[in-house]
Amino acid sequence: MEHRHQYDVQGRQICCTQTEKVYTKAGAKDLPNEKHHDNDGHDHRDQDDDGHDHSNSSGNTFTMFLPSLLSLLLLLVAITFDNWFPQEWFSGTVRFIWYTVAYGIVGFSVIKDAIKSIAKGEVFSEFFLMSIATIGAFFIGEYPEGVAVMLFYTVGEVFQTLAVSRAQTNIKTLLDQRPDEVTIVVDDRPKTIKAENAEIGDVILLKPGEKLGLDGELLSKSASFNTAALTGESKPDTKNKGETVLAGMINLNAVARVKVTAAYMDSKLSKILELVQNATSQKAPTELFIRKFAKVYTPIVVFLAIGICLLPYFVVDNYVFNDWLYRALVFLVISCPCALVISIPLGYFGGIGAASRNGILFKGSNFLDALAAIQNVVMDKTGTMTEGVFKVQEVMFSPEFNEEEILKFVNAIESLSTHPVATAIHEFVGEVDSSINLENTEEIPGHGLKATINGRELLVGNFKLMDKFNINYDIDPSSIVYTTIAVANDGKFVGYITIADSIKEDSQQTIYQLHQLNVKATMLSGDKSTVVKYVAEKLGIDQAFGDLLPEDKVNKVKELKARKESVAFVGDGVNDAPVVALSDVGIAMGGLGSDATIETADVVIQDDRPSKIPIAINIGKKTKKIVWQNITLAFVVKGIVLVLGAGGLATMWEAVFADVGVSLIAILNAIRIQRMKF
């Protein structure tokens, strides 16, 4: 199976290209994690025929460093002959050829790529800068420095290749938890086949400890699964017969049978994997700026270098061309934007990976930046901060009505709804009476349901529904704390049913952590105000509003944005689509079971835990911090050494540190986020 990786660092024509070609010349034809670049500038990781990744192979790593080791050996021998053990034969043409060979081993591919870039109209690539700088060093007789610059540049590129490959491998290993093979039952006998060849309707035999390869329906009575690959949580999840189980889940106890319900490529895990791999196609503003900056910056420094070399001729009395050319060459080496153009995308890629490891999916690095700046998290109540599992508490009907008959009517009309309240009523009443004939059924958004039964109009919903149809009632709805379902039959108020929902165990911790991050919390709900107020006070939510229609939620979010506050909305990602569209970041809760939530939201929390909200914000903040640390480091160090180089106070050795050294420090800093615990 081939995966398309969108880790795009084309702002500098990809630093690692030249080193990969050096590896190939050394004999490593098919490096598994070698990056190839097509015309769209995207990176594609190679895998061998079995689809496995072998990026950690010590043999391949040695092969990658082999050209640099050979060049280093020749350089050290040459420096020894030059300075400590002079040899008569090591002079003139022999000395030049020796250094040229040491240079060619690591420099040939760079010069070749520079020529290719120029042929494509991309003159000011970093290959061009390095080629000019090192060939220029040879021109003025500074052979050791010319070789050293190209050598250390190549070593830096190898480390950059390893860092990028490691980041990509970590993401793939984290998410692509599907086994290559599955065992299906054919004529009551187990048969092992490739997972991608399994068809819908096949029955998979899943042994304890095995990972499920495709989405399916559990046929066994029950089974316990580890869902860490999907949710980031290793807490066992028990599934019962008929429930959905997903690819990547690990069977923990007895042998289970699962009927395949989706093709291999259509599994939830496949879609999640594709989402994360494509996440870097949506660039953060910082990334976009750096890419544009690099395209302008590089030609400017080339012309400045030319100026440093030639302009002093008109203002300096003792002008020596070779001295000023050397300064210009140092300036060129320092000016390569490697640290910026590799480490910044790598930092965002690491942030996306860290989030995925915690069961949080970002659709793009731009949302990492947006979430880092969020000032107000607006959340739904039901299913977000509460379990969404309602239970009937009491039935308060007028004695003049037949309670059993009305409950059957209510159960029948609520069977048309998928709302958790309808589920609670169904569990309380039991199976729907099939003899009940519903006519003219209608859902009134934000109010409830209406239908005709036996020629009589039945209304089931909130008290706003009663008001809408001018139904008189003699109770105060605000005096009832629980969620209330009002019922009217044939124009008369029957009474009400109270339903309670429990608060999630980590909801209070969520609000506390949001406040620690200086983020305000607002709750918007269509549930009655008394219930919303009760939940908000218990959790410490800053402000809460109940009895809201969908358009009311939109207006509340508009009010927040009118105060210039950035807003993230947390909901189910479907019913609250208008609010999600209006908010700066839309976060879907429990996206694991819904394709629609993955499509709608900007950020998907794969389980139902609200505590992942502050984790997502924290990952965004940490990622942004690391990115700006790298930007600051690169600009400060390069700026200082550029000035020293132009003034003749910095040599090629300082230039190497300013380029390769800073790049490596920035890369190590960028991948640090992948090891952080949140």
Order of alpha helices (4+ residues) and beta strands (2+ residues): alpha-beta-beta-alpha-alpha-alpha-alpha-beta-beta-beta-beta-beta-alpha-beta-beta-beta-beta-alpha-alpha-alpha-alpha-beta-alpha-beta-beta-alpha-alpha-beta-beta-beta-alpha-beta-beta-alpha-beta-alpha-beta-alpha-beta-alpha-beta-alpha-beta-alpha-alpha-alpha
